[in-house]
Amino acid sequence: MRFITKYLDGYVLALLGMVALACLLPARGGAVAPVEWATNIAIGLLFFLYGARLSTEETKEGFRHWRLHLLVLAFTFVAFPLLGLVIRPIADTFLPHTLSLGLLYLTLLPSTVQSSVTFTSLARGNVAASICAASFSNMLGVVLTPLLVIGVMGGQAAFSLDSAEKLIVQLLLPFILGQFCHKRLGGFLAEHKQGLTYLDRGGIMLVAYSAFSAGMREHMWSHVTVWQVVALLLICAVLLAVVMVGSYVTARRLGFSRADQVAIVFCGSKKSMASGLPMATVLFPSGVGLLVLPLMMFHQLQLIVCAQVARQWPDKPALGRAPEDGVRE
């Protein structure tokens, strides 16, 4: 048990428990509609809170690190998708179509916020810059990820006018409304971080339950073997390693300071499950199921690997202020 709790994040364990619940007791019959309605409400609330938390003052201050932010965005929304396109034909040869599609979807997502900042702080990097870089990534991701999905995946995302409407109503409008409400709600949200973290995670677990319930109704596990899941894990590990090494080498060659290198590596190599799961349910209305399994695997890998890297990075003074509530995503 100690081995499990040492290397697996408690939130991920809870999420896996929700997946197991969906596999054993999926929503069927009359329970489907209430679960889907609750999921839609949870998604809207999640993106409203994401918008309300992001400080426009921090964003403006962060523009002075524009070179750092551009590099993080380049890895998040250019290098990652290009790697996804390279991996896709290879993955198609030995993975089910849905898992291969999920790998590509994973590469199109924005970075995380809290864990990127936490690991930057742990490695004594530029915390202030990491806050802004990860926040930029999330704000732009609300628009860029759907556009990338449409452009890169094309018809496989089953995008339609109905999907566009759901995207605007469930993701974009709540996020924009949250930004407008930041001045009024920002202080309250900052004072109740812990409770809101549980609310966030509860919403994401509900999304996971709904997604995997839909997958169980479609008998999704009959399309995948244990060896294919192992192969998927290895691909995710290689993908993470390539981006982490690539971002570190690039940051060094471009002459960034040691503190900025830390921020670039941890912000540029992450993918957000908190954004990815809700977005998937909107962008893939035909059902996600196994499609989000690569994201869940990558999420756990990035927590384990980045925690070890952050602890072993040379000890130097940190820039900025560390977050108080630990690794959130």
C-alpha positions in Angstrom: 0.0 0.0 0.0 2.9 2.4 0.8 4.3 1.8 -2.7 1.0 2.7 -4.3 0.4 5.9 -2.2 4.1 6.9 -2.8 4.0 6.8 -6.6 0.3 7.3 -7.3 -1.5 10.6 -6.7 -4.5 10.2 -4.4 -6.7 12.1 -6.8 -5.7 9.8 -9.6 -6.5 6.8 -7.4 -10.0 8.3 -6.7 -10.5 8.9 -10.4 -9.5 5.3 -11.2 -12.0 4.2 -8.6 -14.7 6.2 -10.4 -13.7 4.5 -13.7 -14.0 1.1 -11.9 -17.4 2.1 -10.6 -18.5 3.0 -14.1 -17.2 -0.4 -15.4 -19.1 -2.3 -12.7 -22.2 -0.1 -12.4 -22.5 2.1 -15.5 -25.4 4.5 -15.9 -28.1 2.7 -17.9 -31.7 3.2 -18.9 -33.4 6.0 -16.9 -30.2 7.0 -15.1 -28.5 8.1 -18.3 -30.3 11.4 -18.8 -29.8 12.6 -15.2 -26.1 11.7 -15.3 -25.6 13.5 -18.6 -27.5 16.6 -17.3 -25.4 16.7 -14.1 -22.2 16.3 -16.2 -23.1 19.2 -18.5 -23.8 21.4 -15.4 -20.5 20.3 -13.8 -18.5 21.1 -17.0 -20.0 24.6 -17.2 -19.2 25.2 -13.5 -15.6 23.9 -13.9 -14.9 26.4 -16.7 -16.6 29.3 -14.9 -14.3 28.6 -11.9 -11.2 28.3 -14.2 -12.0 31.8 -15.6 -12.8 33.3 -12.2 -9.6 32.1 -10.7 -7.2 33.6 -13.4 -6.1 37.0 -12.4 -5.9 39.6 -15.3 -3.3 41.5 -13.2 -1.0 38.5 -13.1 -1.5 38.1 -16.8 -0.5 41.6 -17.6 2.5 41.4 -15.3 3.5 38.2 -17.1 3.9 39.8 -20.5 7.4 41.0 -19.6 8.4 37.3 -19.9 7.0 37.1 -23.4 9.9 35.0 -24.8 9.4 32.4 -22.1 5.6 32.3 -22.7 6.0 32.0 -26.4 8.3 29.0 -26.0 5.9 27.3 -23.6 3.0 27.9 -26.0 5.2 26.6 -28.9 5.8 23.3 -27.1 2.2 23.0 -25.9 0.4 23.9 -29.1 2.9 23.3 -31.8 5.6 20.7 -30.8 3.2 18.4 -29.0 0.6 18.3 -31.8 3.4 17.7 -34.4 4.6 14.7 -32.2 1.0 13.5 -32.1 0.9 13.5 -35.8 4.2 11.6 -36.1 3.1 9.0 -33.5 -0.4 8.5 -34.9 0.5 6.3 -37.9 2.8 4.2 -35.7 0.1 3.8 -33.0 -2.5 2.9 -35.6 -0.5 -0.3 -36.4 -0.9 -1.9 -33.0 -3.5 0.2 -31.0 -7.3 0.3 -31.5 -8.5 3.3 -33.4 -10.0 5.0 -30.3 -6.8 4.8 -28.3 -4.7 6.1 -31.2 -7.2 8.9 -31.6 -7.0 9.6 -27.9 -3.2 9.9 -28.1 -3.6 12.6 -30.8 -6.2 14.4 -28.7 -3.9 14.3 -25.7 -1.2 16.3 -27.6 -3.7 19.1 -28.4 -4.6 20.1 -24.8 -3.3 23.0 -22.8 -0.9 22.8 -19.9 -1.8 22.3 -16.3 -1.7 25.3 -13.9 -1.3 24.1 -10.3 1.0 21.1 -10.8 3.2 23.1 -13.2 3.6 25.9 -10.6 4.1 23.4 -7.8 6.9 21.5 -9.5 8.5 24.8 -10.6 8.5 25.9 -7.0 9.9 22.5 -5.8 12.8 22.8 -8.2 13.3 26.4 -7.2 12.5 27.9 -10.6 10.8 31.1 -11.7 7.4 30.6 -10.0 5.9 33.9 -11.1 6.7 33.2 -14.7 5.3 29.6 -14.4 2.0 31.0 -13.0 1.6 33.3 -16.0 2.8 30.8 -18.6 0.4 28.0 -17.4 -2.4 30.5 -17.1 -1.8 31.8 -20.7 -1.9 28.2 -21.9 -5.2 27.5 -20.2 -6.9 30.7 -21.4 -5.7 30.1 -25.0 -6.6 26.4 -24.7 -10.3 27.1 -24.4 -10.1 28.4 -28.0 -7.0 26.8 -29.5 -7.7 23.2 -28.4 -11.1 23.0 -30.2 -9.6 24.7 -33.3 -6.7 22.2 -33.3 -9.1 19.3 -32.9 -11.1 20.5 -35.9 -8.0 21.2 -37.9 -6.0 18.1 -37.0 -8.6 15.5 -36.4 -11.2 16.7 -39.0 -14.3 14.6 -39.2 -13.1 12.2 -36.5 -14.2 14.7 -33.9 -17.7 14.5 -35.3 -17.8 18.3 -35.1 -21.1 19.9 -36.1 -23.2 23.0 -35.4 -24.6 21.3 -32.4 -21.1 20.6 -31.1 -20.1 24.3 -31.8 -23.1 25.4 -29.7 -22.2 23.1 -26.9 -18.6 24.3 -27.0 -19.7 27.9 -26.7 -22.4 27.3 -24.1 -20.5 24.8 -21.9 -16.9 26.0 -22.2 -16.3 29.4 -23.7 -19.2 31.4 -22.2 -18.7 30.1 -18.6 -14.9 30.8 -18.9 -15.5 34.4 -20.2 -18.2 35.0 -17.5 -15.7 33.7 -14.9 -13.1 36.2 -16.1 -15.6 39.1 -15.8 -16.4 37.9 -12.3 -12.8 37.6 -11.2 -12.7 40.9 -9.3 -15.8 40.1 -7.3 -15.1 36.4 -6.7 -11.3 36.2 -6.9 -10.8 36.9 -3.2 -13.5 34.5 -2.1 -12.1 31.7 -4.3 -8.6 32.3 -3.0 -9.9 32.0 0.6 -11.7 28.7 -0.1 -9.0 26.9 -2.2 -9.3 23.6 -0.5 -13.1 23.3 -0.7 -13.1 24.4 -4.4 -10.4 21.8 -5.1 -12.7 19.1 -3.9 -15.5 20.7 -6.0 -13.2 20.6 -9.1 -12.2 17.1 -8.6 -15.7 15.9 -7.9 -16.9 17.5 -11.2 -14.1 15.8 -13.1 -14.8 12.5 -11.5 -18.5 12.9 -12.6 -17.3 13.6 -16.1 -15.1 10.4 -16.0 -18.0 8.3 -14.7 -20.3 9.6 -17.5 -17.7 9.0 -20.2 -16.8 5.5 -19.1 -20.5 4.6 -18.5 -21.1 5.5 -22.1 -18.1 3.4 -23.1 -19.4 0.4 -21.2 -22.8 0.7 -22.9 -20.8 0.4 -26.1 -18.7 -2.6 -24.8 -15.4 -0.6 -25.1 -13.1 -3.0 -23.3 -13.8 -5.7 -25.8 -11.8 -3.6 -28.3 -8.5 -3.5 -26.3 -6.1 -6.0 -24.8 -3.7 -5.8 -21.8 -0.7 -5.6 -24.1 -2.2 -2.7 -26.0 -2.7 -0.9 -22.7 1.0 -1.5 -21.8 2.1 -0.3 -25.3 0.0 2.8 -24.7 1.7 3.5 -21.4 5.2 3.2 -23.1 4.2 5.6 -25.8 3.0 8.1 -23.2 6.3 7.7 -21.4 8.3 8.3 -24.6 6.2 11.3 -25.5 6.7 12.9 -22.1 10.5 12.2 -22.1 10.9 13.7 -25.6 9.1 16.9 -24.7 10.8 17.4 -21.3 14.3 16.9 -22.8 13.4 18.9 -25.9 12.1 21.9 -23.9 15.2 21.8 -21.5 17.7 21.7 -24.4 15.9 24.4 -26.3 15.6 26.7 -23.3 19.3 26.3 -22.6 20.4 27.0 -26.2 18.2 30.1 -26.3 20.1 31.5 -23.3 17.3 31.4 -20.6 18.4 31.5 -17.0 18.3 28.4 -14.9 15.1 29.5 -13.1 13.4 30.2 -16.4 14.5 26.8 -17.8 12.7 25.1 -14.9 9.5 27.0 -15.6 9.7 26.2 -19.3 10.2 22.5 -18.7 7.4 22.0 -16.2 4.9 24.3 -18.0 5.7 23.1 -21.5 5.6 19.3 -20.9 2.3 19.1 -19.1 -1.2 18.3 -20.4 -4.3 19.2 -18.4 -6.8 16.4 -17.5 -8.9 19.0 -15.7 -9.6 20.7 -19.1 -9.2 17.6 -21.3 -11.9 15.4 -19.8 -14.7 18.0 -20.0 -13.6 19.2 -23.5 -13.7 15.6 -24.8 -17.3 15.2 -23.8 -18.2 18.3 -25.9 -15.9 17.8 -28.8 -16.7 14.1 -29.3 -20.5 13.8 -28.8 -20.5 10.2 -30.1 -18.8 9.2 -26.8 -15.3 9.3 -25.4 -14.8 6.1 -23.3 -11.3 4.7 -24.2 -10.4 8.0 -26.0 -9.6 9.6 -22.7 -7.5 6.7 -21.4 -4.2 8.0 -22.9 -4.9 11.4 -21.1 -5.4 9.6 -17.8 -2.2 7.6 -18.2 -0.2 10.6 -19.3 -1.5 12.6 -16.4 -0.3 10.0 -13.8 3.1 9.7 -15.6 3.7 13.4 -15.6 3.0 13.7 -11.9 5.4 10.8 -11.0 8.2 11.8 -13.4 8.0 15.6 -12.8 8.0 15.1 -9.0 11.2 13.1 -9.2 12.9 15.6 -11.6 11.8 18.6 -9.5 13.3 17.0 -6.3 16.6 16.3 -8.0 17.1 19.6 -9.8 20.1 21.5 -8.4 19.2 23.6 -5.4 19.1 27.3 -6.2 17.0 30.2 -4.8 13.4 30.3 -6.1 11.8 33.3 -7.8 8.3 34.2 -6.8 5.9 32.7 -4.4 5.0 29.0 -4.1 1.3 27.9 -4.1 -0.1 26.8 -0.8 -2.4 23.9 -1.7 -0.1 21.4 -3.4 -0.4 19.5 -6.6 -3.9 20.0 -7.9 -3.9 18.4 -11.3 
